[in-house]
Amino acid sequence: MASQTLTGAGGGEDDDIYNRIIYRGMSISRPDSVLGKYSMIKHQRDLHNEANPKNPGKLSQTSRDMDKDGLNTLKYTVKEIVKDILYTFITVDIDAPPS
């Protein structure tokens, strides 16, 4: 995901995308606590995915950098949209640059 490049992996991706949504004047809706419960499975941090101590500083720069950090230039084609009661599943084909 492109936001991993921004945050350097190691966490912060969820916070970064949340900030981008809010800065664009959009909102996130969540189901009530009866319908929207979840439990995270306890796990060890993945090898080579250590917490990035620079994340707080990078996240504070999201509003400044989000127009030029590459997410807005992502090229993709929507292949399918499936609407469910709790979510919308969008399948895209990303035009990845040659490696």
Backbone as numpy.savetxt, mean C-alpha at the origin, in Angstrom:
# Nx Ny Nz CAx CAy CAz Cx Cy Cz
5.68 -4.18 -4.68 4.84 -3.01 -4.68 5.72 -1.78 -4.68
5.30 -0.76 -5.38 6.12 0.44 -5.50 6.34 1.13 -4.17
5.35 1.09 -3.27 5.55 1.77 -1.99 6.62 1.09 -1.15
6.94 -0.17 -1.43 8.04 -0.81 -0.72 9.35 -0.12 -1.08
9.47 0.31 -2.32 10.66 1.03 -2.72 10.74 2.34 -1.95
9.62 3.02 -1.81 9.59 4.29 -1.09 10.00 4.09 0.36
9.45 3.10 1.02 9.73 2.91 2.44 10.95 2.05 2.69
11.53 1.47 1.65 12.70 0.62 1.84 12.34 -0.72 2.42
11.11 -1.15 2.24 10.59 -2.39 2.83 10.75 -2.35 4.34
10.54 -3.46 4.99 10.66 -3.48 6.44 9.54 -2.77 7.16
8.41 -2.64 6.53 7.26 -2.01 7.17 7.01 -0.61 6.66
5.84 -0.09 7.00 5.49 1.27 6.60 4.64 1.36 5.36
4.51 0.26 4.61 3.75 0.31 3.36 2.29 0.65 3.60
1.68 0.06 4.63 0.28 0.33 4.92 0.08 1.79 5.32
0.98 2.31 6.15 0.89 3.71 6.57 1.07 4.64 5.38
1.98 4.30 4.49 2.25 5.13 3.32 1.01 5.20 2.42
0.42 4.08 2.11 -0.75 4.10 1.21 -1.94 4.78 1.89
-2.08 4.62 3.21 -3.13 5.32 3.95 -2.94 6.84 3.81
-1.71 7.31 4.03 -1.43 8.74 3.91 -1.76 9.25 2.52
-1.39 8.50 1.49 -1.66 8.92 0.11 -3.16 9.08 -0.14
-3.93 8.14 0.37 -5.39 8.19 0.21 -5.96 9.43 0.89
-5.56 9.68 2.11 -6.05 10.83 2.88 -5.61 12.14 2.23
-4.35 12.24 1.80 -3.85 13.47 1.18 -4.59 13.80 -0.12
-5.16 12.81 -0.77 -5.92 13.05 -2.00 -7.40 13.31 -1.73
-7.75 13.43 -0.45 -9.12 13.77 -0.10 -10.08 12.59 -0.13
-9.56 11.39 -0.18 -10.41 10.20 -0.17 -10.46 9.66 1.26
-11.26 8.64 1.46 -11.36 8.05 2.79 -11.33 6.53 2.66
-11.17 5.90 3.78 -11.19 4.44 3.85 -12.38 4.05 4.69
-13.19 3.15 4.17 -14.34 2.68 4.95 -14.01 1.31 5.52
-14.46 1.09 6.72 -14.22 -0.19 7.38 -15.54 -0.74 7.86
-15.72 -2.05 7.77 -16.96 -2.65 8.28 -17.00 -2.54 9.81
-18.19 -2.70 10.37 -18.31 -2.64 11.83 -17.49 -3.75 12.48
-17.32 -3.67 13.79 -16.43 -4.59 14.50 -16.94 -6.02 14.56
-18.21 -6.25 14.27 -18.73 -7.61 14.23 -18.33 -8.26 12.91
-18.50 -7.54 11.84 -18.21 -8.07 10.51 -16.72 -8.01 10.17
-16.03 -7.00 10.69 -14.66 -6.75 10.28 -13.60 -7.24 11.23
-13.83 -8.33 11.93 -12.82 -8.85 12.86 -11.75 -9.65 12.12
-10.57 -9.61 12.67 -9.49 -10.45 12.15 -8.50 -10.71 13.26
-7.70 -11.73 13.09 -6.62 -12.04 14.01 -5.35 -12.23 13.19
-4.28 -11.61 13.65 -3.02 -11.78 12.97 -2.32 -13.02 13.52
-1.77 -13.81 12.65 -1.01 -14.97 13.06 0.35 -14.49 13.55
0.73 -14.90 14.74 2.04 -14.53 15.29 3.12 -15.14 14.41
4.11 -14.33 14.08 5.18 -14.81 13.22 6.46 -14.02 13.49
7.57 -14.61 13.11 8.85 -13.94 13.20 9.04 -13.08 11.97
9.77 -12.00 12.09 10.07 -11.15 10.94 10.86 -11.96 9.92
10.53 -11.78 8.64 11.22 -12.50 7.57 12.70 -12.12 7.53
13.53 -13.09 7.19 14.95 -12.85 7.02 15.16 -11.79 5.94
16.02 -10.84 6.16 16.33 -9.74 5.24 15.16 -8.76 5.09
14.22 -8.77 6.02 13.12 -7.81 6.01 13.07 -7.12 7.38
14.23 -6.65 7.80 14.33 -6.00 9.10 13.58 -4.68 9.08
13.16 -4.24 10.26 12.49 -2.94 10.38 13.43 -1.85 9.88
12.88 -0.91 9.15 13.68 0.17 8.59 13.58 1.39 9.52
14.67 1.75 10.19 14.61 2.87 11.13 14.34 4.22 10.45
14.47 4.29 9.13 14.22 5.54 8.40 12.74 5.74 8.06
11.90 4.72 8.30 10.50 4.82 7.91 9.77 6.02 8.48
9.87 6.32 9.78 9.12 7.49 10.28 9.45 8.76 9.51
10.71 8.98 9.20 11.10 10.16 8.43 10.57 10.12 7.02
10.62 8.96 6.39 10.12 8.83 5.02 8.61 9.03 4.98
7.91 8.48 5.97 6.45 8.63 5.99 6.04 10.08 6.19
6.84 10.86 6.89 6.50 12.27 7.08 6.68 13.07 5.80
7.35 12.50 4.80 7.58 13.19 3.53 6.64 12.73 2.42
5.69 11.87 2.74 4.79 11.33 1.73 4.11 12.42 0.93
3.53 13.42 1.61 2.79 14.46 0.89 3.69 15.23 -0.06
4.95 15.39 0.30 5.89 16.11 -0.56 6.34 15.27 -1.75
6.53 13.98 -1.53 7.15 13.13 -2.55 6.17 12.34 -3.41
4.92 12.24 -3.01 4.02 11.30 -3.68 3.72 11.65 -5.14
3.91 12.88 -5.56 3.67 13.22 -6.95 4.84 12.89 -7.86
5.98 12.54 -7.26 7.16 12.30 -8.10 7.91 11.02 -7.78
7.35 10.17 -6.91 8.12 8.99 -6.51 7.86 7.76 -7.36
7.05 7.87 -8.39 6.88 6.75 -9.30 5.53 6.08 -9.26
4.82 6.16 -8.14 3.51 5.52 -8.09 2.54 6.13 -9.10
2.65 7.42 -9.34 1.73 8.07 -10.26 2.07 7.80 -11.73
3.18 7.15 -12.00 3.55 6.84 -13.39 3.39 5.35 -13.72
2.84 4.59 -12.77 2.64 3.16 -12.99 1.69 2.94 -14.16
2.09 2.12 -15.09 1.25 1.80 -16.24 0.62 0.42 -16.03
-0.69 0.36 -16.17 -1.39 -0.90 -15.95 -2.67 -0.93 -16.77
-3.19 -2.14 -16.96 -4.45 -2.35 -17.65 -5.36 -3.14 -16.72
-6.58 -2.64 -16.51 -7.54 -3.35 -15.68 -8.07 -4.54 -16.47
-7.92 -5.73 -15.90 -8.36 -6.95 -16.57 -9.73 -7.41 -16.09
-10.01 -7.20 -14.79 -11.27 -7.69 -14.24 -11.59 -6.92 -12.97
-12.89 -6.65 -12.76 -13.36 -6.05 -11.53 -14.48 -6.93 -10.99
-14.29 -7.42 -9.76 -15.29 -8.27 -9.12 -15.72 -7.57 -7.83
-16.99 -7.20 -7.75 -17.51 -6.53 -6.55 -18.17 -7.54 -5.65
-17.76 -7.52 -4.39 -18.32 -8.37 -3.36 -18.97 -7.46 -2.32
-19.59 -8.03 -1.32 -20.22 -7.22 -0.28 -19.18 -6.44 0.51
-18.04 -7.08 0.82 -17.04 -6.46 1.68 -15.86 -5.85 0.96
-15.68 -6.14 -0.30 -14.52 -5.63 -1.01 -14.76 -5.61 -2.51
-13.90 -4.93 -3.22 -13.87 -4.98 -4.68 -12.49 -5.51 -5.07
-12.46 -6.59 -5.83 -11.22 -7.23 -6.25 -10.92 -6.77 -7.67
-9.83 -6.07 -7.85 -9.46 -5.54 -9.16 -8.19 -6.25 -9.62
-8.27 -6.93 -10.75 -7.11 -7.60 -11.34 -6.52 -6.69 -12.41
-5.22 -6.45 -12.32 -4.57 -5.59 -13.30 -3.36 -6.30 -13.89
-3.00 -5.87 -15.07 -1.77 -6.31 -15.74 -0.81 -5.11 -15.68
0.29 -5.29 -14.98 1.25 -4.20 -14.83 2.27 -4.29 -15.95
2.46 -3.17 -16.62 3.45 -3.09 -17.69 4.82 -2.90 -17.06
5.41 -4.01 -16.63 6.69 -3.95 -15.95 7.80 -3.58 -16.93
8.76 -2.76 -16.48 9.89 -2.43 -17.36 10.75 -3.67 -17.58
11.44 -3.73 -18.72 12.30 -4.89 -18.96 13.38 -4.99 -17.89
13.71 -6.23 -17.50 14.73 -6.39 -16.45 16.12 -6.50 -17.02
